[in-house]
Amino acid sequence: MTRYFQREIQELKKKLLHLAATVEESLRTAIRAVTERDTTLAVEVVNRDNEIDQMEVELEEDCLKTLALHQPVAIDLRFLVAVLKINNDLERIGDLAVNIAKRTHILARTSNTDIPFDLPGMLQLAIEMVKRAVDALIEMDATSAGQVCCDDDDLDDRHRAAYSAVEQRIIERPEEAGYYITLLGISRNLERIGDHATNIAEDVMYMVDGEIVRHRGKDLNP
């Protein structure tokens, strides 16, 4: 590996970690906005999304340029492929944070505070998964990345429970259907954030071990 190539790799790492930190902050702000029903915070999340999009595009262009110029192999190639994929997942988490934040405006217009499922627990688990995935990326820690994959099953179970609880509430209080559907939308976005955090964790495991772990242990029957 040439010294110039090493500098490029370090610069890519720096940009990826900066994007990860920005996305994590956006998600934390979105969660605060929803929890506190603070529309000012929600607007902050929406406005930050353009910055995240620009960072994602720039990092992708830099990766492709490095691939074209140096034609890396083995671990260096795995790293660049993983960066491209993680870059995309981080941008999608930023989009989902915006989706969550936008629902703050609906919540702020109602006095209903009934939440028939463990939304605070889901919020906490989702942010922990993103943080753990990013930390695993920083430390190149496959063990920590594996824990993210385990947590995803828990988040999926919580989303299914939320769906059932909201369905029952709508039957009981059809006049409040819009409010409960908004809560379910937040749950669904959190579940999807968990999926993207899991993708990042799997890509970290790929970078560290060179093993593709997607679908491993899953039932492939239709």
MOGIVEN-V359697 format. One record per residue. N is the residue number from 1. RES is the residue in three letters. PHI is phi in whole degrees, -180 to 180 (none if undefined). OMEGA is omega in whole degrees, 0 to 359 (NA if undefined). Layout:
n=[N & N]
res=[RES & RES]
phi=[PHI & PHI]
omega=[OMEGA & OMEGA]
This chain:
n=[1 & 2 & 3 & 4 & 5 & 6 & 7 & 8 & 9 & 10 & 11 & 12 & 13 & 14 & 15 & 16 & 17 & 18 & 19 & 20 & 21 & 22 & 23 & 24 & 25 & 26 & 27 & 28 & 29 & 30 & 31 & 32 & 33 & 34 & 35 & 36 & 37 & 38 & 39 & 40 & 41 & 42 & 43 & 44 & 45 & 46 & 47 & 48 & 49 & 50 & 51 & 52 & 53 & 54 & 55 & 56 & 57 & 58 & 59 & 60 & 61 & 62 & 63 & 64 & 65 & 66 & 67 & 68 & 69 & 70 & 71 & 72 & 73 & 74 & 75 & 76 & 77 & 78 & 79 & 80 & 81 & 82 & 83 & 84 & 85 & 86 & 87 & 88 & 89 & 90 & 91 & 92 & 93 & 94 & 95 & 96 & 97 & 98 & 99 & 100 & 101 & 102 & 103 & 104 & 105 & 106 & 107 & 108 & 109 & 110 & 111 & 112 & 113 & 114 & 115 & 116 & 117 & 118 & 119 & 120 & 121 & 122 & 123 & 124 & 125 & 126 & 127 & 128 & 129 & 130 & 131 & 132 & 133 & 134 & 135 & 136 & 137 & 138 & 139 & 140 & 141 & 142 & 143 & 144 & 145 & 146 & 147 & 148 & 149 & 150 & 151 & 152 & 153 & 154 & 155 & 156 & 157 & 158 & 159 & 160 & 161 & 162 & 163 & 164 & 165 & 166 & 167 & 168 & 169 & 170 & 171 & 172 & 173 & 174 & 175 & 176 & 177 & 178 & 179 & 180 & 181 & 182 & 183 & 184 & 185 & 186 & 187 & 188 & 189 & 190 & 191 & 192 & 193 & 194 & 195 & 196 & 197 & 198 & 199 & 200 & 201 & 202 & 203 & 204 & 205 & 206 & 207 & 208 & 209 & 210 & 211 & 212 & 213 & 214 & 215 & 216 & 217 & 218 & 219 & 220 & 221 & 222]
res=[MET & THR & ARG & TYR & PHE & GLN & ARG & GLU & ILE & GLN & GLU & LEU & LYS & LYS & LYS & LEU & LEU & HIS & LEU & ALA & ALA & THR & VAL & GLU & GLU & SER & LEU & ARG & THR & ALA & ILE & ARG & ALA & VAL & THR & GLU & ARG & ASP & THR & THR & LEU & ALA & VAL & GLU & VAL & VAL & ASN & ARG & ASP & ASN & GLU & ILE & ASP & GLN & MET & GLU & VAL & GLU & LEU & GLU & GLU & ASP & CYS & LEU & LYS & THR & LEU & ALA & LEU & HIS & GLN & PRO & VAL & ALA & ILE & ASP & LEU & ARG & PHE & LEU & VAL & ALA & VAL & LEU & LYS & ILE & ASN & ASN & ASP & LEU & GLU & ARG & ILE & GLY & ASP & LEU & ALA & VAL & ASN & ILE & ALA & LYS & ARG & THR & HIS & ILE & LEU & ALA & ARG & THR & SER & ASN & THR & ASP & ILE & PRO & PHE & ASP & LEU & PRO & GLY & MET & LEU & GLN & LEU & ALA & ILE & GLU & MET & VAL & LYS & ARG & ALA & VAL & ASP & ALA & LEU & ILE & GLU & MET & ASP & ALA & THR & SER & ALA & GLY & GLN & VAL & CYS & CYS & ASP & ASP & ASP & ASP & LEU & ASP & ASP & ARG & HIS & ARG & ALA & ALA & TYR & SER & ALA & VAL & GLU & GLN & ARG & ILE & ILE & GLU & ARG & PRO & GLU & GLU & ALA & GLY & TYR & TYR & ILE & THR & LEU & LEU & GLY & ILE & SER & ARG & ASN & LEU & GLU & ARG & ILE & GLY & ASP & HIS & ALA & THR & ASN & ILE & ALA & GLU & ASP & VAL & MET & TYR & MET & VAL & ASP & GLY & GLU & ILE & VAL & ARG & HIS & ARG & GLY & LYS & ASP & LEU & ASN & PRO]
phi=[none & -72 & -64 & -65 & -64 & -60 & -63 & -64 & -62 & -64 & -68 & -63 & -60 & -62 & -67 & -64 & -69 & -66 & -62 & -60 & -65 & -67 & -65 & -62 & -65 & -63 & -65 & -62 & -67 & -62 & -65 & -63 & -59 & -68 & -63 & -95 & 54 & -104 & -71 & -64 & -65 & -61 & -63 & -60 & -65 & -61 & -67 & -75 & -63 & -62 & -62 & -64 & -60 & -65 & -63 & -64 & -64 & -63 & -67 & -63 & -62 & -65 & -63 & -64 & -64 & -65 & -61 & -68 & -77 & -110 & 43 & -68 & -132 & 54 & -65 & -68 & -66 & -59 & -61 & -66 & -63 & -65 & -61 & -60 & -73 & -64 & -54 & -67 & -65 & -64 & -63 & -68 & -62 & -60 & -63 & -68 & -62 & -63 & -57 & -65 & -59 & -62 & -72 & -59 & -63 & -71 & -63 & -68 & -91 & -123 & -93 & -70 & -115 & -71 & -125 & -81 & -145 & -83 & -64 & -57 & -65 & -67 & -59 & -65 & -65 & -62 & -69 & -66 & -65 & -64 & -63 & -66 & -65 & -68 & -62 & -62 & -65 & -62 & -90 & 52 & -108 & -70 & -67 & -64 & -62 & -63 & -65 & -60 & -63 & -67 & -64 & -63 & -62 & -63 & -65 & -61 & -62 & -66 & -67 & -62 & -65 & -64 & -60 & -65 & -67 & -67 & -57 & -67 & -64 & -65 & -64 & -75 & -134 & -59 & -69 & -106 & -57 & -59 & -63 & -70 & -67 & -62 & -62 & -65 & -62 & -64 & -59 & -64 & -66 & -65 & -62 & -70 & -61 & -59 & -62 & -70 & -63 & -65 & -58 & -62 & -61 & -65 & -71 & -64 & -62 & -66 & -64 & -76 & -105 & 72 & -114 & -84 & -108 & -58 & 73 & -64 & 82 & -94 & -74 & -93 & -70 & -67]
omega=[180 & 179 & 179 & 178 & 178 & 179 & 179 & 179 & 179 & 179 & 176 & 178 & 181 & 181 & 179 & 180 & 176 & 176 & 181 & 180 & 180 & 179 & 180 & 178 & 178 & 179 & 179 & 179 & 178 & 179 & 176 & 181 & 181 & 183 & 182 & 184 & 185 & 183 & 177 & 176 & 179 & 179 & 178 & 179 & 181 & 182 & 181 & 186 & 178 & 178 & 179 & 179 & 181 & 178 & 180 & 180 & 181 & 181 & 178 & 179 & 179 & 178 & 181 & 178 & 179 & 177 & 183 & 185 & 189 & 181 & 184 & 178 & 174 & 188 & 179 & 177 & 178 & 180 & 183 & 177 & 180 & 179 & 179 & 182 & 180 & 177 & 180 & 180 & 178 & 179 & 179 & 176 & 176 & 177 & 181 & 174 & 176 & 178 & 179 & 182 & 182 & 179 & 176 & 182 & 177 & 181 & 183 & 182 & 181 & 177 & 180 & 180 & 180 & 176 & 189 & 177 & 187 & 179 & 178 & 179 & 178 & 178 & 181 & 182 & 180 & 181 & 177 & 179 & 179 & 180 & 181 & 179 & 179 & 178 & 178 & 177 & 181 & 185 & 186 & 187 & 182 & 180 & 178 & 177 & 179 & 179 & 177 & 180 & 178 & 180 & 182 & 177 & 178 & 180 & 176 & 180 & 180 & 179 & 178 & 177 & 179 & 179 & 181 & 182 & 179 & 178 & 179 & 180 & 180 & 176 & 182 & 185 & 184 & 180 & 180 & 186 & 182 & 180 & 183 & 176 & 176 & 178 & 180 & 176 & 177 & 179 & 181 & 178 & 177 & 178 & 179 & 175 & 177 & 178 & 181 & 176 & 178 & 176 & 179 & 180 & 179 & 178 & 174 & 178 & 177 & 179 & 185 & 189 & 183 & 182 & 176 & 187 & 177 & 176 & 182 & 177 & 181 & 177 & 184 & 178 & 181 & NA]
